[in-house]
Amino acid sequence: MLKVTGSAMPAALSLLPITVSAAAGDGEKEATTALNRDELSLYTAPQQKSRYVEPEAGQLEQSVATLRKLVEPYTTWCQSTYNQIKPKVKSVVQCGTDTYAYLKNPPKDFYPRAGVIGFTGVLGLYLARGSRIKKLIYPAGLMTVSASLYYPEQAAAIAKSTGDSVYDCAVQSYAAVEKMLKPQSKTEKGSDSETKP
């Protein structure tokens, strides 16, 4: 059984021949003549003779464009500075949240140990009266000693990594000094041998 739907009907009607009558424009009745559907003006598209003309920029648009050109270097600088600072700010915020979480649930005897370490720093400031160098060395040294007493594993790890980095720096500086002195001695020997014969 065939089923006819509404969407199929307009297509079927377009295949049927239809007679169209047109009236004369003068009001006189002429004999009705059959016209094709393509001959009617309703179905033909008029010729396109229009062209797009760009509107001229007004004074406001010109001033905004000038302002944009003047501000562009500064906005570029601000964006590059923001892109450089953004990771650092994120790391500081992450460090702050980690510190807050650590201090919210501290390990056993954390606050008494922190108090003793802080007290040794104040004691170092008291003992370092007079000299600016002493004010830097005494508190830092006393705090380091007291912290290493409470946290020996971490102190050993820090001392080992610091010792390794100091050794690497010493080796590199020795190599740089040797490299600087070696070419001078070769050039002196070469110039001496040239002048002797």
Backbone hydrogen bonds, N-H to C=O, Kabsch-Sander energy under -0.5 kcal/mol:
donor,donor_aa,acceptor,acceptor_aa,energy
5,T,3,K,-0.5
8,A,5,T,-0.7
9,M,5,T,-0.8
12,A,8,A,-1.6
13,L,9,M,-2.3
14,S,10,P,-1.5
15,L,11,A,-0.5
15,L,12,A,-0.8
16,L,13,L,-1.0
24,A,28,E,-0.5
27,G,24,A,-0.6
30,E,28,E,-0.7
35,L,20,V,-0.9
39,E,36,N,-0.7
40,L,36,N,-0.5
40,L,37,R,-0.9
43,Y,40,L,-0.9
49,K,47,Q,-0.7
54,E,52,Y,-0.5
62,Q,58,G,-2.1
63,S,59,Q,-2.3
64,V,60,L,-2.3
65,A,61,E,-2.3
66,T,62,Q,-2.3
67,L,63,S,-2.3
68,R,64,V,-2.3
69,K,65,A,-2.1
70,L,66,T,-1.9
71,V,67,L,-2.1
72,E,68,R,-1.6
75,T,71,V,-2.3
76,T,72,E,-2.3
77,W,73,P,-2.2
78,C,74,Y,-2.6
79,Q,75,T,-2.4
80,S,76,T,-2.3
81,T,77,W,-2.6
82,Y,78,C,-2.6
83,N,79,Q,-2.3
84,Q,80,S,-1.6
85,I,81,T,-2.4
86,K,82,Y,-2.5
88,K,84,Q,-0.6
89,V,85,I,-2.5
90,K,86,K,-2.3
91,S,87,P,-2.2
92,V,88,K,-2.2
93,V,89,V,-2.6
94,Q,90,K,-2.5
95,C,91,S,-2.4
96,G,92,V,-2.4
97,T,93,V,-2.4
98,D,94,Q,-2.4
99,T,95,C,-2.5
100,Y,96,G,-2.5
101,A,97,T,-2.4
102,Y,98,D,-2.3
103,L,99,T,-2.9
104,K,100,Y,-1.8
105,N,101,A,-1.4
110,F,107,P,-1.4
113,R,109,D,-1.2
114,A,110,F,-2.6
115,G,111,Y,-2.1
116,V,112,P,-2.1
117,I,113,R,-2.4
118,G,114,A,-2.3
119,F,115,G,-2.4
120,T,116,V,-2.1
121,G,117,I,-1.4
122,V,118,G,-2.0
123,L,119,F,-2.5
124,G,120,T,-2.1
125,L,121,G,-1.8
126,Y,122,V,-2.0
127,L,123,L,-2.4
128,A,124,G,-1.3
129,R,126,Y,-0.7
135,K,131,S,-1.5
136,L,132,R,-0.9
136,L,133,I,-0.6
137,I,133,I,-2.6
138,Y,134,K,-2.4
140,A,136,L,-1.0
141,G,137,I,-2.9
142,L,138,Y,-2.8
143,M,139,P,-2.4
144,T,140,A,-2.1
145,V,141,G,-2.4
146,S,142,L,-2.5
147,A,143,M,-2.4
148,S,144,T,-2.2
149,L,145,V,-1.4
150,Y,146,S,-1.4
151,Y,147,A,-2.6
155,A,151,Y,-2.0
156,A,152,P,-2.3
157,A,153,E,-2.2
158,I,154,Q,-2.6
159,A,155,A,-2.6
160,K,156,A,-2.4
161,S,157,A,-2.4
162,T,158,I,-2.7
163,G,159,A,-2.7
164,D,160,K,-2.5
165,S,161,S,-2.2
166,V,162,T,-2.5
167,Y,163,G,-2.4
168,D,164,D,-2.5
169,C,165,S,-2.3
170,A,166,V,-2.3
171,V,167,Y,-2.4
172,Q,168,D,-2.4
173,S,169,C,-2.5
174,Y,170,A,-2.3
175,A,171,V,-2.3
176,A,172,Q,-2.3
177,V,173,S,-2.4
178,E,174,Y,-2.4
179,K,175,A,-2.3
180,M,176,A,-2.0
181,L,177,V,-2.1
182,K,178,E,-2.3
184,Q,180,M,-0.6
185,S,181,L,-1.6
186,K,182,K,-1.8
187,T,183,P,-2.3
188,E,184,Q,-2.1
189,K,185,S,-2.0
190,G,186,K,-2.4
191,S,187,T,-2.1
192,D,188,E,-2.1
193,S,189,K,-2.1
194,E,190,G,-1.4
195,T,191,S,-1.7
196,K,192,D,-1.4
